[in-house]
Amino acid sequence: MERRSILDLFKGVKKDQTRTYSQFKELGTFTSYFGSFGNDIFQSDDVRACVRALSEHTSKANPRCTDERIERLLSINPNQYMNGKDMLAKLRIILEVKNTAFLYIERDNLNRVIGFYPVPYLSYQAVEYKNGLFIQFTFSGNATNNLVLPWEDLAVVRKDYYLSDISGENNAPLLGTLQVVNTLDAGIQNAIKSTANLRGILKSTKAMLKPEDIKAQKETFVKDYMNFDNEGGIASIDATQEFIPIQMKPATASAEEANEYRERIYRYFGVNKRILESDYTESQYDAFYESRIEPFLVALSLELTRKIFTDREISFDNKVYYESNRLQYASAKTKISMVALVDRGLMTPNEYRELFNLAPYEGGDEFILRLDTEKTGDTTSEPKEGDNEDGNQGE
């Protein structure tokens, strides 16, 4: 089967796709759900705030690999369009919006990894060709704008992994909440518009006015007084006219009701207001990291390891993993207390200096150990002269 590089998509190259694929039987379960809110949940400011927090905190993780070349690719130059931080952020956004994110692993003719591309698909389906599994991606409404990539070159990260063997479930449960929030916002806007203008009935005491005269009176009144140029807010009419105001009191949801629906969005993404407003404590960030950042990094690490390396290479402990220095969010008191980890050989001096954003020094990468420490349970030392048989110092 002819292999297309994802660069073909980005460069706008159109290639002939006359092959006939049979649809892979397992994957018929992936369907996009669209509500009256729209077809893209990322257009919601509440959703975007949650996704932004997740992607930004995720993107700060550092890739590590036993192959230095691959580590350098993942960290600095995964592809010609983005750096490692951007790649992680984009992949996390795709995952949160689509619930299934694909990272294409590009290889050269010698089967060496030369690039990593998050796949910005509109839709996809699994197809089977010569007993091999491929994913056919569509990138626009045009059926010819698609790309077929082999499964073994795709690292896949999923949320709500349930019915399909390929994809996670969709975000359909969220659309109802988004629709309500959208309606609440529209209701507030309509309420402001409806109460910002003078509304009422202009009544004339003259008998049997012609329709055109009634219309002319109304238009003159509206022109003179019901506009932004009437800074005084006062209208003047003669004895032949009477203005009867209409009180507009549109119903809107209370602040408590509106906040509850927004909290439902936050809970759906596992993000709270403290995280969104960057006003979290050390323990709050630890909880956020362990529940929302670390699982993603673990899943991506495992996927990259199994898709980049062969079983034999993995048996020799070749792997990819991501690490994130959570200690940078620790309080100064916590950081200072960790000096005990340095003189007990659990942290190098340079690693400790990094917590305070201090430059490393030569020789600071060596572990050190206090001289007054020894192994526990060491009872081989001889009794000192003058000690009693029980080991106590004699008088």
Protein Blocks (a to p, Z undefined) as FASTA:
>chain_A
ZZddfklmmnopacddfbccdddfklmmbccdddfkbpcfklpmklmmmmmmmmmmmmmp
ccddfblklmmmmmmmmbfkbcfklmmmmmmmmmmmnopacddddddfkopafbdcdddd
fbdcdddeehiacddddfbfblklccdddfklcccddehifkbmkbccdfklmmmmmmmm
mmmmmmmmmmmmmmmpccdddddfbehiafklmmmmmmmmmmmmmccklmnopacddfkb
ccdddddddddddfklmmmmmmmmmmmnopafklmnopacfklmmmmmmmmmmmmmmmmm
mmmmmmmpcfklmmnopacdddddfklmpcfklmmmmmmmmmnopacfklmmmmnopacd
ehilpccddfkbccehiakbccdehiafkopacZZ
